[in-house]
Amino acid sequence: MLFPTQCQQPHIPFNTSSLTCVSAWNSESFILRYSKVGPSLWNFVLLASDISAYIAIDFSPNGRMIGSSVMAGWVSSSVGVAKHYSLGGYTSTECQPDQGSLPLVKGSSLLVS
């Protein structure tokens, strides 16, 4: 499924029209939608047209990759997978899954292919 390069309603099973929409990476057609829903709670929808790869977004307290928390998603055997990571360095052993300061809210993550 290809997503629009503009901020049109994507083909996902809920309405995202109330979310702020920005083109996050034009050459790859990434679209980011977001809204702040509480003092420490945000909703994010990150759209990409290439379903054969993973998609990720990181949140950094200082603008650097190391020390940031990452949300990543991919499709494995037709099942969507979402994980959060803590980036402690440049190697895979320094990037621990299911850790970081931004854990996924259980039962609220959705990956659509």
C-alpha positions in Angstrom: 0.0 0.0 0.0 1.4 3.4 -0.9 0.6 6.3 1.4 0.1 9.8 0.0 3.0 12.3 0.1 0.5 14.9 1.3 -1.4 15.0 4.6 -4.5 13.2 3.4 -6.4 10.7 5.6 -4.3 7.5 5.4 -5.8 4.0 5.0 -5.7 3.0 8.6 -8.7 1.9 10.8 -9.1 5.1 12.8 -9.5 8.8 12.1 -6.3 10.8 12.2 -7.6 14.1 10.9 -7.3 15.7 14.3 -3.5 15.0 14.4 -0.9 17.5 13.2 0.6 16.3 10.0 4.1 16.9 8.6 6.1 15.4 5.8 9.0 13.8 7.8 11.2 12.6 5.0 10.1 13.6 1.5 12.4 11.4 -0.6 11.0 8.3 1.3 7.4 9.5 1.5 7.4 9.4 5.3 4.4 11.1 6.9 4.3 11.9 10.7 1.1 12.7 12.5 1.0 13.6 16.1 -0.9 15.2 19.0 -0.3 15.8 22.7 -3.1 14.2 24.6 -1.9 14.7 28.1 1.0 16.2 30.2 3.3 13.3 29.3 1.3 11.4 26.7 1.5 11.8 22.9 -0.1 10.0 20.0 2.0 9.3 16.9 1.3 7.8 13.5 4.3 7.3 11.3 3.6 6.3 7.8 6.0 4.8 5.2 5.4 3.3 1.8 8.1 0.5 1.9 6.7 -2.4 3.8 9.8 -4.6 3.3 11.8 -2.5 5.8 11.5 -1.3 9.3 10.4 2.2 10.3 11.6 4.0 13.5 11.5 7.3 15.2 13.7 8.4 18.1 13.2 10.9 20.9 16.3 12.5 22.3 16.8 14.6 25.5 19.9 16.3 24.0 19.6 16.1 20.1 21.9 13.1 19.9 21.1 9.5 18.8 23.1 8.0 21.7 21.0 8.3 24.8 17.7 8.5 22.9 14.7 6.3 23.1 13.5 4.7 19.8 10.1 3.3 18.7 10.5 0.9 15.8 8.1 -1.2 13.8 8.2 -3.8 11.1 6.2 -6.6 9.5 7.4 -10.2 10.2 5.5 -13.1 8.7 2.5 -10.8 8.0 2.4 -9.7 11.7 3.2 -6.2 12.7 5.8 -5.9 15.5 6.5 -2.7 17.5 9.3 -2.4 20.1 11.0 0.4 22.0 14.7 0.6 22.4 17.3 2.5 24.4 20.3 3.6 22.3 23.3 3.3 24.4 25.9 3.3 21.7 26.7 2.4 18.0 26.5 -1.4 18.2 23.5 -3.7 18.4 24.6 -4.9 21.8 24.4 -1.3 23.1 20.8 -0.9 21.7 18.6 -2.8 24.1 15.0 -3.8 23.2 12.1 -3.2 25.6 14.1 -0.5 27.4 14.2 3.3 27.2 12.2 6.2 28.6 9.2 5.9 26.2 7.6 2.5 26.6 4.8 1.5 24.3 1.4 1.6 26.0 0.2 -2.0 26.2 -2.7 -2.7 23.8 -2.4 0.7 22.1 0.2 -0.1 19.3 -0.9 -0.9 15.8 1.1 -1.7 12.7 -0.9 -1.8 9.5 0.5 -3.2 6.2 
